[in-house]
């Protein structure tokens, strides 16, 4: 087909924003339509479970909403037709049209960046004080309750719930985390390290209950308590449900796109192409083959959303010169003034602690081996270490080299501490 | 001549820039970003651009002097 004249981007969060920005940066001067289900302009999500929830500063101001761009920037500088407040509900890949409300929006090239939505607990819909923590509206509601001094119960000891519990503690509030699995964070960091990181909660005064399910969340109009299957009842004014997300693909039913039954999301190739002419996907909703690690993956992190959004738009606008998108996955989380960073994959044959001691304090580094390669690295307050391993994984570095490098770094760190 | 600048009010030392352009950036033990060099040659421009785009706090900029 001739050069695309209209790019439609469905999803107005980070991946969608980066898609429109990359399109303009490559010199695309056709029409761009950006469709967002929420009323809000694109905003940044990581702060919503971190600094945005914090107490007011010295001048009494709460954190500002982390919008990425003003409406003027999007409309006037980037020339984007921004349509907010109504989700896309259908995709016709033959007629090349997206349905939004009563409108049919035609496209030449399409980037799907609809992200994911929070998994909810059934039966809690009408109860005030029970929220997921995914959107700006969720975060505003949670912040109101924290401001009012809510006794906080978090369901799910993943990163989002842990960040929220940490924020509640920082405000001096009681916080309890309930986790159904015996060990938290296993999928993200592996078994040993999941347990080691989770120990930060007890060290900081958050009660963590693992291996116990929630029987009911009770209250009259507003939440009053969480009852566990072992009969324990915990008083609560705020319950935050952090039990994962579901890729937002429901609207694609009948579109002919293939949905990944194992890891969720839209099946794409390494160029983020769905296999349907003109249609690409990016961010939490994309299952793609990551050539850097040689695995099919679906990311739920900031870096992948930003980079995939840009890559999908470039490929959608110039499919003949499409380039694969490869990455060493990276995510971070901030709890109790501890920074947790992970690069690569936690699916490893062996995990070795190479610096520090999780039992002794709050700084350590662990490396993950797959075969004879370094495949992952975890740093807890090891900001000077982590990215050096990301570079090694990117280059396909060997396990032996990584261990030797780690030993050199450990000695250098010790010497530095001794010199102080 | 092109140079990279850091807004240290925004930077939180996440370090993505270090992994993409290690000749330019390094995070220290205190989690602070060190700029190892500022001037960008033509062959380095792409990696520094990737670092700028990869920064979650939008703390990096390339400026022409």
Interface residues (C-beta under 8 A of the other chain):
Chain A: X18 X44 X46 X302 X303 X306 X307 X310 X328 X330 X332 X339 X341 X343 X381 X383 X384 X386 X387 X388 X390 X391 X394 X413 X416
Chain B: X13 X14 X15 X16 X18 X19 X22 X26 X27 X28 X29 X30 X31 X53 X54 X56
